[in-house]
């Protein structure tokens, strides 16, 4: 089971999700970007979306396309992580003059073969994990220069058939959701196009334990495409997408400022059971907002909302109180508090929360008192994902592409390159993702083909 969890964590890392969003959302494979053309342009396509891949990138882009088209893509996914993972995409569109444009796509991600172990680390055989999704798209023009689009989709995730040991349920999940898209040609200036999408809107995703269900990776994207120049034989376009994950997640936090995490039931009464709330009935243990709230709170959940954070190192349980330990000296000489340098101020001084001599750290040397004040709007800005791209066409036959994918919080900064060929009704594209040696996405090569008929 270890391998499947490491793969899922890697998917969280590179699927347009910030690093601190790990574990916040389910169905993260829906964020893997299809299309070798997009792969060469830094994965910026929301304001372009002028081929069959528009059913994924922005269904509103289908309305401006005529005729019918089929698109397919193959990629060996995360080549530096595993050699038996691959991703397949099939897209389709067809225009109906009096109805609009219909389209859709199929996605299949194979996570390869895994080894099953029981809770005693005994070998139990092998199994295969995979994920798949299907979407149906509809798009229509609102005017000669604007359009809207809608996707209805269903997804299935098969991580493992059964849980381990006492775990009940299956490691599979079937979910549904939808996407919304808008496109405006000639926004502000004749050469600038605007695209807006909100994708993966739907109920929570759960596997073994329904109580630990995660929200879908609802994502808001603003895209811009600027045609810098165009003549009979040459054209050059600059593109930029900015992504915001609409998931609001909170760690254990002291929302009411009493120095404790919980201690009361949902009615605000002191309790030893179901005591994860404060006196106001506010949940203080780690939790996520439902989508109808997260659309708004996800913009400030790492900045304004909440209070001081109850921290603990990985593998340790937090003590459900804020601070209470003092740093007594830098015995290790490394310039930072460590567990062996901490003093319990409650037992040593009889201090209580709010006293001047109440320590601001926990027993491991992590700052807790005042941690709410350390957060700023920069924490929210750092969660935005930026995609830059450019595309040069010589006539309508040959294209050169370049781009850059930047996610500060997720520590992802990958340049991309690509080429495209068009002749008759066929198109062939290649996209390459570069990066630092060892990064899961480095040396990823996408191949795709389009057929117009």
BELLIN-V117253 format. One record per pair of residues at least 12 apart in sequence whose ideal C-beta (glycine too) atoms are under 7 Angstrom apart, sorted by the first residue. I is the first residue (numbers start at 1). J is the second residue. D is the distance in whole Angstrom. If there is no record, write none. Layout:
# BELLIN-V117253
<<I	J	D> <I	J	D>>
This chain:
# BELLIN-V117253
<<1	116	7> <1	117	6> <1	164	7> <3	114	5> <3	115	7> <4	111	7> <4	114	5> <4	129	5> <4	159	6> <4	160	7> <7	81	7> <7	82	7> <7	111	6> <9	22	6> <10	78	6> <10	81	6> <10	440	5> <11	28	5> <11	29	6> <12	28	6> <13	410	6> <13	440	7> <14	412	6> <14	440	5> <14	441	5> <15	28	5> <15	29	7> <15	31	4> <15	32	5> <16	31	4> <16	243	6> <16	385	5> <17	31	7> <17	217	7> <17	245	6> <17	410	7> <18	383	5> <18	407	6> <18	409	4> <18	410	5> <19	409	5> <19	410	4> <19	411	6> <20	409	6> <21	245	6> <21	247	6> <24	214	7> <24	247	5> <24	249	4> <24	288	7> <25	214	5> <25	215	6> <25	216	7> <25	217	4> <25	247	5> <26	205	3> <26	214	4> <26	215	7> <26	216	6> <27	155	6> <27	157	7> <27	175	6> <27	200	7> <27	205	5> <27	216	5> <27	217	6> <28	217	6> <29	109	5> <29	131	4> <30	133	6> <30	155	6> <30	200	5> <30	217	6> <31	217	6> <31	219	7> <32	87	6> <32	109	7> <34	53	6> <34	56	6> <34	73	5> <34	89	4> <35	53	4> <35	73	6> <35	448	6> <36	73	6> <36	418	6> <36	429	4> <36	430	5> <36	431	4> <36	446	4> <36	447	6> <36	448	4> <37	418	7> <37	420	6> <37	429	5> <37	431	7> <37	448	7> <38	53	7> <38	57	7> <39	416	6> <39	418	6> <39	431	3> <39	433	6> <39	446	4> <40	401	4> <40	403	6> <40	416	5> <40	417	6> <40	418	2> <40	431	4> <40	432	7> <41	239	6> <41	389	3> <41	390	7> <41	391	6> <41	401	5> <41	403	4> <41	416	7> <41	418	7> <42	387	5> <42	388	5> <42	389	4> <42	403	2> <42	404	5> <42	405	5> <42	416	5> <43	387	5> <43	405	6> <44	223	7> <44	239	4> <44	240	6> <44	241	4> <44	387	4> <44	388	6> <44	389	4> <44	403	6> <45	57	4> <46	58	5> <46	195	4> <46	197	6> <46	221	5> <46	223	3> <46	241	5> <47	193	5> <47	194	6> <47	195	4> <47	223	4> <47	224	5> <47	225	4> <47	239	6> <48	225	5> <48	239	6> <49	61	3> <49	183	7> <49	195	6> <50	64	7> <50	65	6> <51	69	6> <51	71	6> <51	450	6> <52	69	4> <52	70	6> <52	71	4> <52	91	4> <52	92	6> <52	93	5> <52	103	7> <52	450	6> <53	71	6> <53	91	5> <54	103	7> <55	91	5> <55	93	7> <55	103	4> <55	104	6> <55	105	5> <55	135	6> <55	137	4> <55	151	7> <56	91	7> <56	105	6> <58	149	7> <58	181	4> <58	183	6> <58	195	5> <58	197	5> <59	103	7> <59	137	4> <59	139	5> <59	149	3> <59	150	6> <59	151	5> <59	179	6> <59	181	5> <60	139	6> <60	147	5> <60	148	5> <60	149	4> <60	181	4> <60	182	5> <60	183	4> <60	195	7> <61	183	5> <62	93	5> <62	101	4> <62	103	5> <62	137	6> <62	139	4> <62	149	6> <63	100	6> <63	101	5> <63	139	4> <63	140	5> <63	141	5> <63	147	4> <63	149	7> <64	147	6> <65	93	6> <65	95	6> <65	101	6> <66	95	5> <67	95	6> <67	452	6> <68	93	7> <68	94	4> <68	453	5> <69	93	5> <69	450	6> <69	451	7> <69	452	5> <70	92	6> <70	451	5> <71	91	4> <71	448	7> <71	450	5> <72	89	7> <72	90	5> <72	448	7> <72	449	6> <73	89	4> <73	446	6> <73	447	7> <73	448	4> <74	86	7> <74	88	6> <74	447	6> <75	87	5> <75	444	7> <75	445	7> <75	446	5> <77	109	7> <78	440	5> <79	443	6> <79	444	6> <80	438	6> <80	439	7> <80	440	6> <80	442	6> <80	443	7> <81	440	5> <82	112	6> <84	112	4> <84	113	6> <85	110	6> <85	111	6> <85	112	5> <86	110	5> <87	109	5> <88	108	4> <89	105	6> <89	107	6> <90	105	6> <90	106	5> <91	105	4> <92	104	6> <100	138	6> <100	139	6> <100	140	4> <101	139	5> <102	137	7> <102	138	6> <103	137	4> <104	135	5> <104	136	5> <104	137	5> <105	135	5> <106	134	5> <107	132	6> <107	133	4> <108	130	7> <108	132	5> <109	130	6> <109	131	5> <110	130	5> <111	129	4> <111	130	6> <113	126	5> <113	128	6> <114	126	7> <114	127	6> <114	129	6> <118	164	6> <118	165	7> <119	164	5> <119	165	4> <127	160	6> <127	161	7> <129	158	6> <129	159	5> <129	160	7> <130	158	5> <131	157	5> <132	155	7> <132	156	5> <133	153	6> <133	154	7> <133	155	4> <134	153	6> <134	154	6> <135	151	5> <135	152	7> <135	153	4> <136	152	5> <137	149	6> <137	151	5> <138	150	5> <145	184	6> <145	185	4> <145	186	5> <146	183	7> <146	184	5> <147	183	5> <148	181	7> <148	182	5> <149	181	4> <150	178	7> <150	180	6> <151	178	6> <151	179	4> <152	178	5> <153	176	7> <153	177	6> <153	178	7> <154	176	5> <155	175	5> <156	174	5> <157	172	6> <157	173	5> <158	172	5> <159	171	4> <159	172	7> <159	207	7> <163	208	4> <167	208	5> <169	208	5> <169	209	7> <171	207	5> <171	208	6> <173	205	5> <173	206	6> <173	207	5> <175	202	6> <175	203	7> <175	205	5> <175	216	7> <176	202	6> <177	200	5> <177	201	6> <177	202	3> <177	216	6> <178	201	5> <178	202	7> <179	197	6> <179	198	7> <179	199	4> <179	200	7> <179	201	7> <180	197	7> <180	198	5> <181	197	5> <182	196	5> <183	195	5> <191	226	6> <191	227	4> <192	224	7> <192	226	5> <193	225	4> <194	224	6> <195	223	4> <196	222	6> <197	221	5> <198	218	7> <198	220	5> <199	219	5> <200	216	5> <200	217	5> <200	218	5> <200	219	6> <201	218	6> <201	291	7> <202	216	5> <215	247	6> <215	288	6> <215	291	6> <215	294	7> <217	245	6> <217	247	7> <218	246	4> <218	247	7> <218	291	6> <219	243	6> <219	245	6> <219	246	7> <220	244	5> <220	246	6> <221	241	6> <221	242	7> <221	243	5> <222	242	5> <223	241	4> <224	239	7> <224	240	5> <225	237	6> <225	239	5> <226	238	5> <233	394	6> <233	395	5> <234	394	6> <235	393	5> <236	392	5> <237	390	7> <237	391	5> <238	390	5> <239	389	4> <240	387	7> <240	388	6> <241	387	4> <242	384	6> <242	386	6> <243	384	7> <243	385	4> <244	384	6> <245	298	7> <246	294	5> <246	295	5> <246	298	5> <247	288	7> <247	294	6> <247	298	6> <248	288	6> <248	289	4> <248	293	7> <248	294	4> <248	297	4> <248	298	4> <248	301	4> <249	288	5> <249	301	7> <250	286	6> <250	287	6> <250	301	6> <250	306	5> <251	286	5> <251	309	5> <252	284	7> <252	285	5> <252	286	5> <252	309	7> <252	310	4> <252	318	6> <253	284	6> <253	306	4> <253	307	5> <253	308	7> <253	309	6> <253	310	7> <254	284	7> <254	307	4> <254	308	5> <254	310	7> <254	322	5> <255	278	6> <255	282	5> <255	284	5> <255	306	6> <255	307	5> <256	278	4> <256	279	6> <256	280	6> <256	282	7> <257	307	6> <258	278	7> <259	321	6> <259	322	5> <259	353	3> <259	354	7> <260	320	6> <260	321	6> <261	284	5> <261	285	6> <261	310	5> <261	320	4> <261	321	7> <262	275	5> <262	276	4> <262	277	6> <262	278	7> <262	284	5> <262	285	6> <262	320	6> <263	275	5> <264	277	5> <264	278	6> <264	279	6> <265	277	6> <266	281	5> <267	281	6> <268	280	6> <268	281	5> <299	380	6> <300	380	7> <302	375	6> <302	379	4> <302	380	6> <302	383	7> <303	375	5> <303	376	6> <303	377	6> <303	379	6> <303	380	5> <306	372	7> <307	372	5> <308	322	5> <308	368	6> <308	369	6> <308	370	7> <308	371	5> <308	372	5> <309	368	6> <309	371	5> <310	322	6> <310	368	6> <311	362	6> <311	366	4> <311	368	6> <312	364	7> <313	364	5> <319	362	7> <322	353	7> <322	368	5> <322	369	6> <323	358	6> <323	359	5> <323	360	5> <323	361	6> <323	362	7> <323	368	5> <323	369	4> <324	344	7> <324	345	6> <324	346	5> <324	358	7> <324	359	5> <325	342	4> <325	343	6> <325	344	6> <325	345	7> <325	359	4> <325	361	5> <325	362	6> <325	363	5> <326	342	7> <326	343	5> <326	345	5> <326	359	4> <326	361	7> <327	341	6> <327	342	6> <327	361	6> <327	365	7> <328	341	6> <328	343	5> <329	341	6> <336	365	7> <337	361	6> <337	365	3> <338	365	5> <339	363	6> <339	364	5> <339	365	6> <341	365	7> <342	361	6> <342	363	6> <342	365	6> <345	357	6> <345	358	6> <345	359	4> <382	408	5> <382	409	5> <383	409	5> <385	407	5> <386	406	5> <387	403	7> <387	405	6> <388	403	6> <388	404	5> <389	401	7> <389	403	4> <390	402	5> <390	403	7> <396	422	6> <397	421	7> <397	422	5> <397	423	6> <398	421	6> <399	419	6> <399	420	4> <400	419	6> <401	417	7> <401	418	4> <401	419	7> <401	420	7> <402	416	7> <402	417	6> <403	416	4> <404	416	7> <414	433	5> <414	434	6> <414	435	4> <414	441	6> <415	434	5> <416	431	6> <416	432	7> <416	433	5> <416	434	7> <417	432	5> <417	434	7> <418	430	6> <418	431	4> <418	432	6> <425	451	6> <425	452	4> <425	453	6> <426	451	6> <427	449	7> <427	450	4> <428	449	6> <429	448	5> <430	447	6> <431	446	4> <432	445	6>>
